[in-house]
């Protein structure tokens, strides 16, 4: 996972850190990468889960 200091501080200071994290994923300021096959599958599932949550409005 990579991000910048401002994003980390925004997540830590927020009353709704998951919402800030999701917004950062959408904006591309947070990236999740897998180094192995299992890691790649996990990061893909995280991305898919976030997209599904966006689609259903959670």
Sine and cosine of phi, psi and omega as CSV:
sin_phi,cos_phi,sin_psi,cos_psi,sin_omega,cos_omega
0.00,0.00,0.71,-0.71,0.06,-1.00
-0.76,-0.64,0.54,-0.84,0.05,-1.00
-0.30,-0.95,-0.09,-1.00,0.04,-1.00
-0.92,-0.38,0.18,-0.98,-0.05,-1.00
-0.88,0.47,-0.64,0.77,-0.04,-1.00
-0.89,0.46,-0.62,0.79,0.01,-1.00
-0.92,0.38,-0.70,0.71,0.02,-1.00
-0.87,0.49,-0.72,0.70,0.00,-1.00
-0.90,0.44,-0.63,0.78,0.03,-1.00
-0.90,0.44,-0.64,0.77,0.04,-1.00
-0.92,0.40,-0.70,0.72,-0.04,-1.00
-0.91,0.40,-0.57,0.82,-0.07,-1.00
-1.00,0.05,-0.19,0.98,-0.12,-0.99
-0.98,0.19,0.51,-0.86,0.16,-0.99
-0.97,0.24,-0.37,0.93,0.02,-1.00
-0.79,-0.62,0.96,0.28,-0.10,-0.99
-0.88,0.47,-0.54,0.84,0.00,-1.00
-0.91,0.42,-0.61,0.79,0.04,-1.00
-0.90,0.43,-0.64,0.77,0.03,-1.00
-0.91,0.41,-0.66,0.75,0.03,-1.00
-0.88,0.47,-0.72,0.69,0.01,-1.00
-0.87,0.49,-0.67,0.74,0.03,-1.00
-0.89,0.45,-0.65,0.76,0.02,-1.00
-0.91,0.41,-0.59,0.80,0.06,-1.00
-0.90,0.44,-0.68,0.73,0.01,-1.00
-0.90,0.44,-0.64,0.77,-0.03,-1.00
-0.98,0.22,-0.29,0.96,0.00,-1.00
1.00,0.02,0.15,0.99,0.04,-1.00
-0.99,0.12,-0.19,0.98,0.15,-0.99
-0.84,-0.54,0.79,-0.61,0.09,-1.00
-0.83,-0.56,0.61,-0.80,0.03,-1.00
-0.86,-0.50,0.82,-0.57,-0.03,-1.00
-0.78,-0.63,0.55,-0.84,0.08,-1.00
-0.97,-0.25,0.67,-0.74,0.01,-1.00
-1.00,-0.05,-0.34,0.94,0.02,-1.00
-0.84,-0.55,0.10,-1.00,0.03,-1.00
-0.87,0.50,-0.70,0.71,0.01,-1.00
-0.90,0.43,-0.66,0.75,0.04,-1.00
-0.90,0.44,-0.63,0.78,0.04,-1.00
-0.91,0.42,-0.67,0.74,0.05,-1.00
-0.89,0.46,-0.68,0.74,0.01,-1.00
-0.89,0.46,-0.72,0.70,-0.01,-1.00
-0.91,0.41,-0.58,0.82,0.07,-1.00
-0.90,0.43,-0.62,0.78,0.02,-1.00
-0.92,0.38,-0.61,0.79,0.06,-1.00
-0.88,0.47,-0.74,0.67,0.01,-1.00
-0.88,0.47,-0.68,0.73,0.03,-1.00
-0.90,0.44,-0.68,0.73,0.02,-1.00
-0.87,0.48,-0.66,0.75,0.02,-1.00
-0.91,0.41,-0.64,0.77,0.03,-1.00
-0.91,0.41,-0.65,0.76,0.03,-1.00
-0.90,0.44,-0.67,0.75,0.02,-1.00
-0.89,0.46,-0.63,0.78,0.06,-1.00
-0.90,0.44,-0.66,0.75,-0.02,-1.00
-0.90,0.44,-0.66,0.76,-0.05,-1.00
-1.00,-0.01,-0.03,1.00,0.12,-0.99
0.99,0.10,0.43,0.90,0.06,-1.00
-1.00,0.02,0.00,0.00,0.00,0.00
